[in-house]
Every structure is written in structure tokens, then in C-alpha cells.
Amino acid sequence: MLDFNNPTIEAFEKFMNFRKREMLEWAAEYFQKKGVAKNSIGKNERIEIIKENILKQAFHYFPLLDRREQNQEKLSQMKRSWEQYNRRKQNAKKVRTISVDNEIYLRLKVIKKKHNLKNFGEVIGSIIDGEARKRELITLEQNNQILENRLNKSKELEGKILAQKDQLKELQNRIDLLEKNNATLIDTIQTINSVMKTDSTNQKVESC
């Protein structure tokens, strides 16, 4: 069931330009890389179909309200990735020359061959993206640790509440027992008083 009250989805819709086909195709590829979408969206698909699929994938990628902090971080990462995409696109036609020693060159060459990349620019880009993914994983691990700590605190608090309930129940049982004993004691005292009054009356009659 889709959660239409998810504030992250609302922020996602504001971020996306659903009339821009390039951005939709980029988002589809982004979700596919994140493992949300199993198949890529066809280049010739109508823009309405792409938009519908993107929204479905977004509901899976930003799933629950109780993961708000994690969802916000994922959306921030997506926005940064879009900015990086645009920067790379703007700089695609600009040629940059850098000097590296032979050892680094050979290592870049191995990476290029291993991952079937077109040029050294793609090699460097993949390295940068890899470092970005590592930072994303670190952030997710930190967020998961925060959530785990909160859950542990909640469980600890729940345990204290249950212990207090048990103590209150035990105290109530003691009070009930005291009240019962008190009632028995009052009945006993009343019985003794009644017997004493009867004996006193009999003694007066005998004296007469």
C-alpha cells in the first residue's frame, strides 16, 4: 500500500522535474543502481509512463514514516548525485590534463580494462563515485546505529514500566490482604464485644 502522507515523497516530487525527460531517465537509472528497479526504462517510453514508474520506485525507496531521518538522508544523497551528474555533463566537453607517475598510470589502466571503461576520465569518475558510495554506506551505518540505540532505549524504558506495573500490582495485592485482615479483625472485635455484653447482662440478672 502506497503511503501518500510520506513527507519525503512530497519533497521528492518537488525536487523532480517530471516534464524533463532527461531527469526522469536519470532517476530511473539511479533507482536501478540502488536496486529498487529490476529493469531499466526504455528510452522510447512515453513520459507519462516513465513518471508513473519513477513514483512507484520512489515509494519503495522512501518507504516508511518511522524512517524519516534515513529517508531525508537518502533524498539528500540523490540530490547531490543529480548535481554531480549535471557538473559532469557541463564539463564533458572540457579537456583537463593531469600528470601522474607511471605506477598510478598502470593502476588506472588496470581499472579501465577490468571495468571495460572507455577512457581514463571514466576511470577517475568511477573511483570518485566509489568513494561517494563508501561515504553513503558509512552514513547509513551511522543512521542505523542511531536508530538501534533509540530502539534499545525504548526497550529499556518499556522494561522499567513493566517492572513498575508489577510492583504496583504486588502493592495492591498487599493492600487488599491488609484490608481483608482488617475486616476480619473488626468482625472478631465486634463478636468479642457482643459476647462481653451478653455475659455482663447475665451477671446482672443473676445478682438480682
DOMAR-175476 format. One record per residue (C-alpha): y negated, x negated, z. Coordinates in Angstrom, 3 decimals. Last residue first. Layout:
<nodes>
NODE         yy         xx         zz
NODE          Y          X          Z
...
</nodes>
This chain:
<nodes>
NODE         yy         xx         zz
NODE      9.769     30.927     91.123
NODE     10.827     27.314     91.006
NODE     13.490     28.127     88.455
NODE     10.915     29.721     86.162
NODE      8.617     26.706     86.481
NODE     11.474     24.311     85.639
NODE     12.385     26.365     82.570
NODE      8.796     26.192     81.272
NODE      8.693     22.417     81.682
NODE     12.035     22.002     79.888
NODE     10.751     24.095     76.960
NODE      7.510     22.099     76.781
NODE      9.482     18.840     76.763
NODE     11.751     20.097     73.982
NODE      8.758     21.095     71.833
NODE      7.067     17.756     72.462
NODE     10.259     15.937     71.458
NODE     10.568     18.003     68.272
NODE      6.898     17.362     67.387
NODE      7.404     13.630     67.931
NODE     10.502     13.643     65.701
NODE      8.714     15.576     62.972
NODE      5.794     13.113     63.115
NODE      8.221     10.175     62.894
NODE      9.952     11.688     59.874
NODE      6.575     12.171     58.144
NODE      5.610      8.575     58.935
NODE      8.922      7.327     57.571
NODE      8.280      9.232     54.323
NODE      4.709      7.980     54.150
NODE      5.900      4.429     54.751
NODE      8.533      4.781     52.018
NODE      5.961      6.142     49.551
NODE      3.607      3.271     50.400
NODE      6.400      0.759     49.849
NODE      7.244      2.321     46.476
NODE      3.564      2.210     45.500
NODE      3.440     -1.496     46.368
NODE      6.512     -2.157     44.218
NODE      4.936     -0.268     41.304
NODE      1.673     -2.155     41.752
NODE      3.538     -5.472     41.736
NODE      5.468     -4.496     38.609
NODE      2.222     -3.474     36.892
NODE      0.655     -6.782     37.905
NODE      3.589     -8.650     36.366
NODE      3.228     -6.619     33.152
NODE     -0.481     -7.464     33.008
NODE      0.248    -11.158     33.569
NODE      2.834    -11.152     30.780
NODE      0.384     -9.451     28.389
NODE     -2.185    -12.128     29.188
NODE      0.336    -14.854     28.362
NODE      1.328    -13.051     25.149
NODE     -2.330    -12.758     24.141
NODE     -2.893    -16.429     24.937
NODE      0.124    -17.348     22.804
NODE     -1.205    -15.217     19.940
NODE     -4.626    -16.870     20.185
NODE     -2.998    -20.304     20.102
NODE     -0.928    -19.285     17.064
NODE     -4.050    -18.019     15.282
NODE     -5.848    -21.313     15.935
NODE     -2.785    -23.272     14.789
NODE     -2.611    -21.206     11.598
NODE     -6.280    -21.930     10.945
NODE     -5.665    -25.663     11.431
NODE     -2.646    -25.548      9.122
NODE     -4.684    -23.666      6.532
NODE     -7.463    -26.255      6.745
NODE     -4.976    -29.120      6.367
NODE     -3.391    -27.361      3.398
NODE     -6.785    -26.887      1.756
NODE     -7.628    -30.530      2.380
NODE     -4.384    -31.534      0.677
NODE     -5.206    -29.196     -2.186
NODE     -8.582    -30.907     -2.611
NODE     -6.869    -34.309     -2.659
NODE     -4.561    -33.074     -5.400
NODE     -7.518    -31.667     -7.327
NODE     -9.183    -35.078     -7.188
NODE     -5.998    -36.782     -8.374
NODE     -5.592    -34.215    -11.154
NODE     -9.178    -34.834    -12.271
NODE     -8.597    -38.597    -12.324
NODE     -5.558    -38.124    -14.564
NODE     -7.369    -35.560    -16.721
NODE    -10.125    -38.115    -17.345
NODE     -7.445    -40.722    -18.042
NODE     -6.349    -38.799    -21.125
NODE     -3.992    -36.127    -22.415
NODE     -1.765    -35.670    -19.388
NODE      2.036    -35.589    -19.600
NODE      2.474    -35.614    -15.807
NODE      4.537    -38.804    -15.686
NODE      2.705    -40.436    -18.591
NODE     -0.763    -39.956    -17.128
NODE      0.432    -40.896    -13.636
NODE      1.945    -44.146    -14.969
NODE     -1.263    -44.961    -16.882
NODE     -3.350    -44.362    -13.778
NODE     -1.150    -46.836    -11.897
NODE     -1.487    -49.383    -14.702
NODE     -5.278    -49.034    -14.677
NODE     -5.360    -49.414    -10.899
NODE     -3.461    -52.706    -11.146
NODE     -5.592    -53.956    -14.051
NODE     -8.905    -53.573    -12.227
NODE    -11.137    -50.597    -12.829
NODE    -14.452    -50.221    -14.628
NODE    -15.916    -46.799    -15.266
NODE    -17.353    -45.247    -18.421
NODE    -18.558    -41.675    -18.463
NODE    -18.656    -39.529    -21.573
NODE    -20.410    -36.191    -21.386
NODE    -18.830    -33.418    -23.432
NODE    -16.681    -32.152    -20.547
NODE    -19.540    -32.436    -18.053
NODE    -20.514    -28.788    -18.240
NODE    -16.866    -27.680    -18.197
NODE    -16.072    -29.965    -15.266
NODE    -19.035    -28.529    -13.383
NODE    -17.948    -24.987    -14.213
NODE    -14.416    -25.594    -12.985
NODE    -15.736    -27.260     -9.827
NODE    -17.860    -24.193     -9.107
NODE    -14.843    -21.945     -9.654
NODE    -12.800    -24.110     -7.276
NODE    -15.553    -23.862     -4.661
NODE    -15.488    -20.059     -4.969
NODE    -11.708    -20.047     -4.579
NODE    -11.938    -22.256     -1.499
NODE    -14.472    -19.875      0.038
NODE    -12.128    -16.955     -0.731
NODE     -9.257    -18.741      1.005
NODE    -11.493    -19.454      4.020
NODE    -12.509    -15.799      4.221
NODE     -8.863    -14.746      4.021
NODE     -7.903    -17.099      6.866
NODE    -10.707    -15.747      9.061
NODE     -9.836    -12.123      8.236
NODE     -6.098    -12.429      8.825
NODE     -5.967     -9.310     11.029
NODE     -7.490     -7.374      8.095
NODE     -4.445     -8.066      5.927
NODE     -3.531     -9.228      2.407
NODE     -6.069    -11.495      0.715
NODE     -3.752    -12.987     -1.944
NODE     -1.736     -9.788     -2.414
NODE     -4.812     -7.574     -2.744
NODE     -6.337    -10.225     -5.035
NODE     -3.282    -10.080     -7.327
NODE     -3.745     -6.345     -7.775
NODE     -7.463     -6.878     -8.452
NODE     -6.707     -9.521    -11.097
NODE     -4.163     -7.239    -12.774
NODE     -6.714     -4.418    -13.086
NODE     -9.371     -6.792    -14.434
NODE     -6.948     -8.214    -17.014
NODE     -6.046     -4.704    -18.174
NODE     -9.715     -3.751    -18.511
NODE    -10.423     -6.993    -20.445
NODE     -7.845     -6.083    -23.077
NODE     -5.083     -8.655    -23.342
NODE     -5.372    -11.183    -26.178
NODE     -5.295    -14.267    -23.970
NODE     -2.152    -13.021    -22.272
NODE     -2.119    -13.030    -18.501
NODE      0.126    -15.664    -16.953
NODE      3.369    -14.677    -15.299
NODE      4.529    -14.875    -11.680
NODE      1.155    -14.096    -10.120
NODE      0.557    -14.976     -6.468
NODE      1.996    -18.497     -6.597
NODE     -1.316    -20.225     -5.962
NODE     -1.238    -21.693     -9.479
NODE     -0.786    -18.158    -10.856
NODE     -3.701    -16.925     -8.771
NODE     -5.936    -19.632    -10.264
NODE     -4.721    -18.890    -13.813
NODE     -5.638    -15.221    -13.403
NODE     -8.980    -16.213    -11.863
NODE     -9.757    -18.476    -14.854
NODE     -8.817    -15.700    -17.281
NODE    -11.127    -13.321    -15.427
NODE    -13.917    -15.908    -15.377
NODE    -13.645    -16.463    -19.122
NODE    -13.610    -12.726    -19.796
NODE    -16.947    -12.157    -18.104
NODE    -17.388     -8.434    -17.525
NODE    -15.444     -8.614    -14.277
NODE    -17.942    -11.057    -12.806
NODE    -16.166    -11.894     -9.589
NODE    -18.027    -12.808     -6.403
NODE    -18.964     -9.228     -5.534
NODE    -15.346     -8.139     -6.062
NODE    -14.162    -10.977     -3.809
NODE    -16.587     -9.949     -1.062
NODE    -15.167     -6.401     -1.177
NODE    -11.643     -7.809     -1.149
NODE    -12.569     -9.904      1.888
NODE    -13.862     -6.785      3.660
NODE    -10.412     -5.103      3.411
NODE    -11.036     -1.378      3.662
NODE     -9.248     -0.633      0.374
NODE     -5.935     -1.855      1.775
NODE     -3.401     -1.442     -1.003
NODE      0.000      0.000      0.000
</nodes>
